[in-house]
Amino acid sequence: MTSSAKPVHIVGGGLAGSEAAWQLASAGVPVVLHEMRPVRGTEAHVTESLAELVCSNSFRSDDAANNAVGVIHEEMRRAGSLIMRAADTHKLPAGGALAVDRHGFSAAVQEALLAHPLVTLERGEVAGLPPEDWDSVIVATGPLTSPALAEAIGKLTGEESLAFFDAIAPIVHHESIDQSIAWKQSRYDKGGPGSEAGGDGADYYNCPMDKPQYEAFVAALLSGDKMEFKEWEASTPYFQGCQPIEVIASTGPQSLRFGPMKPVGLRDPRTGHRPWAVVQLRQDNALGTLWNIVGFQTKLKHGEQTRIFRTIPGLQNAEFARLGGLHRNTFLNSPRLLDGTLRLKALPRLRFAGQITGCEGYVESAAVGLMTGRFAAAERLGLATSAPPPTTAMGALLGHITGGADATTFQPMNINFGLFPPIEGAFKGKERKQALAARALQDFDTWLGRHHAPLAA
């Protein structure tokens, strides 16, 4: 296939669209990548860059032996993923997680795509369904799909778009953290892929609370002024994995202590004891000047955020580089609407990728983009289309999205071992996870070798 061949069009330059473009171009298929920013903005993006990270800067666990997220990381690396290459290049200290410098990461993805001779970037909104002469299209518009396109898809499918709210955590300037109170430590002193030499595991700042401080903090969260919903937003559910902290607090007085503020594996060096609760901050950029408050997605009004979060010991003088926010996300009822290669049943020239399919998380979004890119490339090259086996992380996620989930109760899903088929043998606990991970990587290598040779970097 040469650059004179008819291109595949990709709508949306987020993680999924960028990864799909890379997979197609690396296979020798020309791509036109359409990104509406900066011609039309969104409620959450702040730059015009491709693959901008709008929420956390963490790709979560990078443990490919014990964690399903780590397994999908490794599968993507083996498949020549641009997203994982950029993440590995710009990783930051984050315990056992893979966190990235968001600006360096986005710049690396954009530079690689713009430098590829088979990728053309066009800025501007695709309002409504793509033109009929675009015979192969990947819609990767993410959870912030433009209203015109969302409405057109809804009319085409006869389905109402499902929706949930996604809340963004605040970011604090490093110099405003009181290090006489907050100390650096990862839970159980576990270092990660971006840890400093020596691997001391001190990747997070920890702000301790005693019982009265915790109870006062929870009360303030519950009574603080929140953003109001519009009438049409009032019944929109939250995704379980990204609930605002005040919504978690409303489920019970101890819920935060067993959630984002759990103090396990930590000791306050001033007392030698485990605090009643802990607020953790994770490095957000390569310079170490910005720190993200972990798990503190919120729909509090900005003035309330400043007032309440400054009651956290160690953050009493906090200066915020970004306050938390709230935006409305949309996704398809994919088990009902998409086939096994993510094509829209009502209009097969359209494929969907990323969070609009009902996956949740950066790496899951990019992984679905990777698969759609490969499916579209095989189709364009006249090759058989082959999905990863369900025993792999990518295959398990794909199976859930395209039919494994109950269409009547479908909600966004992160990759987890619960999506994998059972494994034979008397495995329990950690051994079972390790066996599932080992099987996944072995089966992924077999699939990659038989059907899709690793693409050029």
Wavefront OBJ file of the C-alpha trace (Angstrom):
o trace
v 0.000 0.000 0.000
v 1.342 3.393 -0.933
v 0.460 6.935 0.036
v -1.602 7.233 -3.169
v -4.148 4.762 -1.804
v -7.480 5.975 -0.469
v -7.035 7.058 3.151
v -8.825 5.952 6.279
v -10.365 8.925 8.067
v -10.121 9.206 11.856
v -12.362 11.662 13.682
v -10.810 12.708 16.992
v -7.168 13.214 17.965
v -7.228 11.903 21.526
v -5.410 8.816 22.751
v -7.590 6.379 20.799
v -7.538 8.349 17.549
v -3.811 8.999 17.761
v -3.062 5.324 18.397
v -5.359 4.202 15.580
v -3.639 6.634 13.198
v -0.212 5.303 14.178
v -1.224 1.672 13.664
v -2.694 2.402 10.247
v 0.232 4.495 9.047
v 2.751 1.962 10.343
v 0.965 -0.698 8.283
v 1.355 1.448 5.162
v -2.188 2.823 5.050
v -2.623 6.608 4.630
v -4.602 8.420 7.300
v -6.435 11.723 7.543
v -6.745 12.602 11.222
v -9.483 15.148 11.991
v -9.239 17.098 15.269
v -11.742 19.868 15.958
v -9.594 21.710 18.510
v -8.774 24.635 18.474
v -11.499 25.481 15.937
v -14.019 24.147 18.444
v -13.078 23.558 22.076
v -14.473 21.224 24.731
v -15.452 21.673 28.366
v -12.330 19.856 29.585
v -9.420 20.342 27.154
v -7.073 23.292 27.669
v -4.707 22.864 24.680
v -4.993 22.039 20.988
v -2.486 19.183 21.283
v -3.174 15.622 20.191
v -3.488 13.032 22.960
v -4.019 15.657 25.673
v -4.547 14.137 29.125
v -7.492 16.008 30.607
v -7.869 14.242 33.954
v -5.180 12.306 35.818
v -1.635 11.900 34.488
v -1.535 8.256 35.600
v -1.803 5.200 33.357
v -2.269 3.180 36.587
v -0.428 -0.036 37.422
v 2.500 -1.067 35.234
v 2.811 -4.520 36.828
v 2.411 -6.946 33.924
v 2.773 -9.988 36.195
v 0.013 -9.257 38.705
v -2.323 -6.550 37.372
v -4.641 -6.536 34.354
v -3.780 -2.908 33.578
v -0.096 -3.803 33.519
v -0.905 -6.668 31.158
v -2.644 -4.381 28.670
v 0.333 -1.997 28.895
v 2.649 -4.830 27.894
v 0.382 -6.055 25.097
v 0.303 -2.558 23.645
v 4.089 -2.267 23.814
v 4.452 -5.551 21.940
v 2.042 -4.278 19.286
v 4.149 -1.186 18.611
v 1.949 1.298 20.489
v 2.846 4.967 20.057
v 0.925 5.860 23.233
v 2.975 3.463 25.345
v 6.229 4.546 23.696
v 5.498 8.167 24.581
v 4.394 7.216 28.095
v 7.569 5.230 28.750
v 9.690 8.090 27.460
v 7.998 10.647 29.726
v 7.280 8.572 32.844
v 7.422 10.087 36.330
v 7.860 8.611 39.819
v 4.516 7.119 40.907
v 5.058 4.028 43.034
v 3.896 0.959 41.113
v 1.995 3.079 38.615
v 2.990 4.525 35.238
v 2.489 8.293 35.506
v 3.638 10.687 32.807
v 4.578 14.306 32.256
v 1.366 15.234 30.468
v 2.890 17.961 28.274
v 5.951 15.952 27.227
v 3.754 12.930 26.546
v 1.293 14.818 24.345
v 4.080 16.588 22.466
v 5.811 13.261 21.720
v 2.622 11.728 20.309
v 1.894 14.753 18.138
v 5.459 15.043 16.844
v 5.550 11.371 15.840
v 2.263 11.581 13.953
v 3.081 14.838 12.185
v 6.448 13.420 11.128
v 4.901 10.319 9.543
v 4.554 10.722 5.751
v 1.234 8.835 5.667
v -0.519 10.971 8.311
v -2.353 14.191 7.433
v -3.779 16.288 10.269
v -6.830 18.417 9.499
v -8.146 20.869 12.093
v -11.908 21.386 12.159
v -15.132 19.833 13.387
v -16.782 16.937 11.573
v -20.350 18.083 12.186
v -22.751 15.218 11.683
v -22.055 11.898 10.007
v -18.846 11.690 7.936
v -19.345 12.176 4.180
v -20.424 9.102 2.225
v -17.249 9.057 0.130
v -15.257 8.344 3.314
v -15.599 4.590 2.948
v -13.572 3.721 6.056
v -13.906 5.910 9.145
v -12.852 5.511 12.771
v -14.856 7.702 15.144
v -12.659 8.309 18.178
v -14.259 11.474 19.477
v -14.102 10.297 23.058
v -16.422 11.153 25.909
v -16.653 14.769 24.736
v -18.141 14.089 21.310
v -19.483 17.252 19.671
v -23.277 17.640 19.952
v -23.807 17.591 16.175
v -22.021 14.273 15.715
v -23.614 12.720 18.814
v -27.070 13.709 17.579
v -26.377 12.257 14.125
v -25.203 8.941 15.606
v -28.274 8.821 17.825
v -30.592 9.334 14.864
v -28.763 6.687 12.831
v -28.855 4.006 15.514
v -32.228 4.750 17.022
v -30.550 4.665 20.422
v -30.253 7.470 22.932
v -26.675 8.150 23.964
v -25.893 7.003 27.461
v -24.022 9.498 29.587
v -22.130 9.857 32.847
v -20.199 12.611 34.567
v -16.420 12.569 34.809
v -14.816 14.736 37.473
v -11.286 16.179 37.372
v -8.911 16.314 40.352
v -7.064 19.516 41.389
v -3.326 20.112 40.866
v -1.172 21.870 43.493
v 2.086 23.810 43.081
v 4.923 21.916 44.771
v 6.357 24.875 46.670
v 3.023 25.424 48.434
v 3.041 21.971 50.075
v 4.078 22.196 53.748
v 6.815 19.562 53.989
v 7.040 19.929 57.763
v 3.672 18.115 57.813
v 3.457 16.208 54.524
v 6.051 13.495 53.931
v 7.082 11.470 50.876
v 6.312 7.751 50.879
v 4.507 5.179 48.761
v 2.254 2.648 50.432
v 4.448 -0.155 51.780
v 7.430 1.769 50.309
v 6.736 0.288 46.891
v 8.638 2.007 44.082
v 7.500 2.069 40.492
v 8.753 2.400 36.913
v 9.459 6.099 37.234
v 11.044 5.978 40.685
v 14.318 7.713 41.326
v 17.540 5.677 41.414
v 17.689 3.631 44.562
v 13.984 2.828 44.491
v 13.153 4.181 47.938
v 9.461 4.157 47.053
v 8.954 7.762 48.224
v 6.830 8.735 45.237
v 3.817 10.409 46.913
v 3.354 13.278 49.326
v 1.136 12.232 52.222
v -0.993 14.670 54.212
v -2.140 13.026 57.481
v -5.412 13.531 59.337
v -6.428 12.487 62.823
v -10.013 11.450 63.527
v -11.414 14.934 64.362
v -9.719 16.459 61.297
v -11.099 13.712 59.068
v -14.630 14.059 60.413
v -14.540 17.836 59.963
v -13.244 17.408 56.412
v -16.036 14.979 55.488
v -18.632 17.338 56.954
v -17.213 20.211 54.905
v -17.336 18.140 51.710
v -20.955 17.227 52.282
v -22.068 20.771 53.086
v -19.968 22.584 50.467
v -21.604 24.279 47.482
v -21.565 22.089 44.375
v -22.025 22.772 40.702
v -25.681 22.678 39.755
v -27.000 20.323 37.123
v -28.997 21.410 34.146
v -32.416 19.796 33.888
v -31.298 17.334 31.215
v -28.239 16.331 33.269
v -30.019 15.564 36.521
v -30.426 11.811 35.965
v -26.957 11.191 34.495
v -25.090 8.552 36.560
v -21.445 8.714 37.611
v -18.930 6.115 36.443
v -18.036 4.076 39.513
v -14.271 4.441 39.000
v -14.256 8.240 38.796
v -16.795 9.441 41.345
v -16.402 12.904 42.873
v -14.958 12.734 46.353
v -18.061 14.283 47.894
v -20.242 11.617 46.243
v -18.054 8.928 47.825
v -18.302 10.723 51.190
v -22.088 10.728 50.940
v -22.185 6.910 50.939
v -21.001 6.709 54.548
v -18.777 8.486 57.109
v -15.923 5.991 56.722
v -16.100 5.520 52.940
v -13.180 7.859 52.170
v -10.949 6.082 54.725
v -11.470 2.894 52.757
v -11.160 4.659 49.410
v -8.854 7.446 48.208
v -7.896 8.450 51.774
v -6.990 4.995 53.080
v -3.892 5.189 55.319
v -2.713 1.572 54.986
v 0.979 0.989 54.350
v 1.928 4.476 55.574
v 3.559 5.776 58.767
v 3.760 9.423 59.786
v 7.491 9.985 60.525
v 6.587 12.560 63.173
v 4.689 9.997 65.267
v 5.752 6.607 63.941
v 2.087 5.635 63.685
v -0.412 5.179 60.901
v -2.698 8.242 60.557
v -6.472 7.995 60.754
v -6.673 9.064 57.091
v -4.275 10.342 54.418
v -4.529 12.588 51.381
v -1.925 11.647 48.750
v -0.407 13.824 46.031
v 1.302 12.383 42.943
v 3.863 14.149 40.739
v 2.163 15.580 37.643
v 5.030 16.925 35.488
v 8.663 16.088 34.785
v 9.950 19.147 36.630
v 8.190 18.076 39.798
v 6.585 21.493 40.150
v 2.976 20.231 39.946
v 1.320 17.581 42.120
v -2.086 15.968 41.573
v -4.364 15.288 44.570
v -4.980 11.560 44.062
v -8.607 10.487 43.800
v -9.938 13.987 44.516
v -12.184 14.406 41.504
v -14.824 16.898 42.572
v -17.891 18.878 41.582
v -17.431 21.456 44.349
v -17.497 25.067 43.198
v -14.012 26.527 42.795
v -14.218 28.810 45.831
v -15.319 25.898 47.981
v -12.481 23.727 46.707
v -9.903 26.296 47.754
v -11.498 26.748 51.181
v -12.063 23.062 51.970
v -8.861 21.597 50.521
v -6.781 24.109 52.470
v -8.084 22.501 55.669
v -6.009 19.424 54.760
v -2.883 19.345 56.982
v 0.092 20.169 54.754
v -2.074 21.982 52.206
v -3.116 24.907 54.394
v -1.147 27.243 52.097
v -1.830 25.336 48.879
v -1.705 27.211 45.588
v -3.691 25.480 42.866
v -2.450 25.231 39.282
v -5.822 23.724 38.351
v -8.988 23.268 40.346
v -11.280 20.313 39.938
v -14.082 20.295 37.430
v -16.953 18.312 36.000
v -17.951 17.465 32.466
v -20.551 15.318 30.779
v -19.324 12.222 28.981
v -21.178 10.216 26.344
v -20.765 6.631 25.226
v -22.549 4.141 22.995
v -24.523 1.093 24.008
v -21.779 -0.865 22.277
v -22.976 -4.434 22.979
v -26.094 -3.581 21.006
v -24.669 -1.260 18.353
v -21.169 -2.557 17.431
v -19.954 -5.782 15.845
v -16.908 -7.816 16.876
v -14.481 -5.493 15.071
v -16.109 -2.320 16.444
v -18.034 -1.469 13.283
v -21.413 0.209 13.654
v -23.968 -2.409 12.625
v -26.249 0.246 11.154
v -23.420 1.694 9.013
v -20.383 -0.622 8.788
v -18.099 1.957 7.152
v -17.936 3.558 10.620
v -15.816 2.038 13.354
v -15.678 3.404 16.889
v -12.708 3.611 19.220
v -11.868 4.848 22.689
v -14.114 5.920 25.528
v -17.144 6.478 23.303
v -17.298 2.666 23.017
v -17.791 2.290 26.764
v -14.276 1.478 27.873
v -12.892 3.607 30.699
v -9.346 4.777 31.278
v -6.456 6.128 29.246
v -4.842 2.809 28.381
v -8.140 1.074 27.670
v -9.100 3.904 25.319
v -5.753 3.718 23.527
v -5.925 -0.082 23.363
v -9.303 0.049 21.632
v -7.814 2.618 19.260
v -4.946 0.237 18.575
v -7.352 -2.574 17.718
v -9.528 -0.436 15.437
v -6.434 0.809 13.636
v -5.315 -2.746 13.003
v -8.800 -3.882 11.973
v -9.123 -0.989 9.522
v -5.607 -1.591 8.166
v -6.293 -5.278 7.533
v -9.551 -4.392 5.805
v -7.869 -1.783 3.594
v -5.046 -4.202 2.718
v -7.456 -7.010 1.854
v -6.347 -9.193 4.749
v -8.449 -11.247 7.129
v -9.485 -9.361 10.251
v -8.592 -11.175 13.442
v -9.469 -10.057 16.979
v -7.111 -10.785 19.878
v -8.107 -13.945 21.805
v -10.465 -13.400 24.760
v -7.714 -14.698 27.053
v -5.680 -11.549 26.352
v -6.325 -8.201 28.015
v -7.238 -6.538 24.725
v -9.424 -9.444 23.681
v -11.189 -9.532 27.046
v -11.918 -5.811 26.860
v -13.098 -6.070 23.251
v -15.347 -9.008 24.104
v -16.944 -7.124 26.971
v -17.624 -4.038 24.845
v -19.006 -5.903 21.833
v -21.219 -8.472 23.524
v -19.901 -9.740 26.835
v -21.701 -7.006 28.755
v -25.456 -6.890 29.302
v -26.757 -4.257 26.893
v -29.603 -3.360 29.256
v -27.226 -2.391 32.075
v -24.093 -1.467 30.103
v -21.694 0.905 31.867
v -18.079 1.974 31.143
v -15.527 -0.609 32.270
v -11.833 -0.639 33.112
v -9.762 -3.689 32.217
v -9.706 -6.186 35.089
v -9.133 -9.892 35.551
v -12.874 -10.389 36.009
v -13.243 -9.935 32.227
v -10.824 -12.793 31.479
v -12.051 -16.370 30.879
v -11.357 -18.705 33.838
v -8.059 -20.554 33.846
v -7.680 -24.243 34.582
v -5.781 -25.262 37.657
v -5.982 -24.776 41.419
v -4.832 -21.164 41.396
v -5.825 -18.792 44.171
v -5.267 -15.128 44.921
v -2.005 -13.775 43.577
v -1.127 -17.048 41.831
v -4.359 -16.877 39.832
v -3.616 -13.329 38.681
v -0.088 -14.324 37.688
v -1.378 -17.316 35.741
v -3.953 -15.188 33.928
v -1.304 -12.580 33.105
v 1.179 -15.163 31.809
v -1.481 -16.831 29.656
v -2.578 -13.471 28.273
v 0.890 -12.445 27.141
v 1.634 -15.853 25.656
v -1.638 -15.883 23.704
v -1.132 -12.278 22.616
v 2.303 -13.093 21.210
v 0.792 -16.014 19.294
v -1.963 -13.799 17.856
v 0.493 -11.046 16.987
v 2.841 -13.444 15.240
v 0.172 -15.291 13.275
v -2.023 -12.460 12.131
v -0.347 -9.122 12.663
v 3.407 -8.851 12.597
v 4.611 -6.084 14.966
v 4.367 -2.755 13.202
v 7.346 -0.518 12.585
v 8.174 1.982 15.345
l 1 2 3 4 5 6 7 8 9 10 11 12 13 14 15 16 17 18 19 20 21 22 23 24 25 26 27 28 29 30 31 32 33 34 35 36 37 38 39 40 41 42 43 44 45 46 47 48 49 50 51 52 53 54 55 56 57 58 59 60 61 62 63 64 65 66 67 68 69 70 71 72 73 74 75 76 77 78 79 80 81 82 83 84 85 86 87 88 89 90 91 92 93 94 95 96 97 98 99 100 101 102 103 104 105 106 107 108 109 110 111 112 113 114 115 116 117 118 119 120 121 122 123 124 125 126 127 128 129 130 131 132 133 134 135 136 137 138 139 140 141 142 143 144 145 146 147 148 149 150 151 152 153 154 155 156 157 158 159 160 161 162 163 164 165 166 167 168 169 170 171 172 173 174 175 176 177 178 179 180 181 182 183 184 185 186 187 188 189 190 191 192 193 194 195 196 197 198 199 200 201 202 203 204 205 206 207 208 209 210 211 212 213 214 215 216 217 218 219 220 221 222 223 224 225 226 227 228 229 230 231 232 233 234 235 236 237 238 239 240 241 242 243 244 245 246 247 248 249 250 251 252 253 254 255 256 257 258 259 260 261 262 263 264 265 266 267 268 269 270 271 272 273 274 275 276 277 278 279 280 281 282 283 284 285 286 287 288 289 290 291 292 293 294 295 296 297 298 299 300 301 302 303 304 305 306 307 308 309 310 311 312 313 314 315 316 317 318 319 320 321 322 323 324 325 326 327 328 329 330 331 332 333 334 335 336 337 338 339 340 341 342 343 344 345 346 347 348 349 350 351 352 353 354 355 356 357 358 359 360 361 362 363 364 365 366 367 368 369 370 371 372 373 374 375 376 377 378 379 380 381 382 383 384 385 386 387 388 389 390 391 392 393 394 395 396 397 398 399 400 401 402 403 404 405 406 407 408 409 410 411 412 413 414 415 416 417 418 419 420 421 422 423 424 425 426 427 428 429 430 431 432 433 434 435 436 437 438 439 440 441 442 443 444 445 446 447 448 449 450 451 452 453 454 455 456 457
